[in-house]
Structure formats: structure tokens, C-alpha cells
């Protein structure tokens, strides 16, 4: 199996199903040796099952590639370290880290429990940071030892994190944080030969099936815009050496569409040149918000 990732070693978390499975298979088709990580749990993160990760690893091997399964939790500090170590010990190094693992515990803020908040933040935020931390340490040590490093990290954000979906305070906050973490990591790790980008995918998976018609499968023979496999080409390209120079970016990806998302920008402003009197801001702030086009119109109160 030869391609743009020929000889590279990749880890894909959450790779037992859906989008992560697509990443693992496409990376393998393009010549990468893949560590397929997945705890095999339910959408809410409960349960453990080695089956999904092993099935994808077996599928890659059946295609003529090289792969091993891993069921460590990425939200576990030592588990994340074992994951990185497994890639190095099994395949002799690490070149690509795709942080894709995630769960859902959707709830409106006034109903959300502490456990629902903590579980989602742990898997998404810590589950992105922990593997990234151990991989970054590995690459930094290689670079400081004089080795040439050309590594790539692709983290998984979400349009929920970029555009703020109601009912997903925990998930959206984590996904927004992942986008920012990716940009920060890109700035910190560039000197060591490491690129870091993020993708916000739109696809039909277990985590989006509750969206109904918006994610329904097309008629047989029609273009499947929502197929989870459509995200893998960009992620695989970002993991290759062809993507040298592309770092610190957040991409929105769905179907055949690739969009570069812009991060926070300064909008309209007014500088008084002195300290404001609070009473003066009643005319200033509403005007600036209107000029920015960011106003949120609240729904009518319920009687």
C-alpha cells in the first residue's frame, strides 16, 4: 500500500467507528502504519469493547497494510502515554497523531449535571491534550537530539464549538477549546518540526444520528455528502509531508467542501482615550454590537 503517507506511523484515536475509522483506513491506504485506538464504548462513553478497534486493525491488515489495536482511554494520563509508546515500540517511531475520540452528554445548561460536564470535558479536552503532550515530548526529544522531525497533529473540533449549538454547552466548550489548543500548539511546536491543525467535520455518525433528516442517508447511487469517510482525505493530506507549511489552521469539512475557519478577530471599536463612565457605555456598546453583527435576539419569555 503506497501513497502520500508511505512509511509514516500514525495514531488515530476513536478509530473503531465512524469518522475515525475512515481516517485509519485512508491513512493505511496511503501507506501509513496505523495504531487504531478506541475503547469501544457507547456514544455517552460508557462500556468497554476491544472489538471495534481490533476489527479496523484487522481490516487494514486484510488490505495489505500494517496496524495494531489499542484500547487505552485517551482521557487517562498514563493510558495516553502508553498509546504513544505503543506506536514507537511497534513501528519504530511516530509521525502523525489524529485526535478524534469523543462522546456526547447533551443537556441544556440548567439541567446538566457535574458528571455530564466532567465526562465530556475529560474525553474531548484532556483526551486531546494528553496524547498531544506525550507526542510533543517525543518529537521535541528527537529534534533536540539532532534528528529531522516532520510530524503532524490533526485535532477534531466541531461546528458546535465554532458556532455554539444550544444544548451542547459541555461539548461545544470542549470543541472550541480544542480549536484554540491547536493554534497554540502550532505556535509552540513549529520549532521542533511539528505541524498542528484542527478539523470541524460534518458527517453522519452515531453522534449526529439524533439530527434526523439533516443527516439521513441518500438514495442508492446518489452522492453521499454526509458520509463519515469524506473527512479522511483532508486529514490524511494534513498528515503527509505534502502539507509542510500548513499549521495553526482550523478547517470545516463536509462532503467535498473544505473551508478555512477564521478565529477570533477584532471588530468595531471605540476608544475614548480615557476611563469610561459606566453611564456613557449605554450608547456605545449597543452600537458596536450592531456594527459587528453579532447580536443574539432572545426568544420571548414563556408565560
Secondary structure, 3 states (H helix, E strand, C coil): CCCCCCCCEEEECCCCCHHHHHHHHHHHHCCCEEEEECCCCCCCCCCCCCHHHHHHHHHHHHCCCCEEEECCCCCCHHHHHHHHHHHHHHHCCCCEEEECCCCCCCECCCCCCHHHHHHHHHHHHHHHHHHHHHHHHHHHHHHHCCCCCCEEEEEECCHHHHHCCCCEHHHHHHHHHHHHHHHHHHHHHHHHCEEEEEEEEECCCCCCHHHHHHHCCCCCCCCCCCCHHHHHHHHHHHHCHHHCCCCCCEEEEECCEEEEECCCCCCCCCCCCCCCCHHHHHHHHHHHHHHHCCCCCCCCCCC
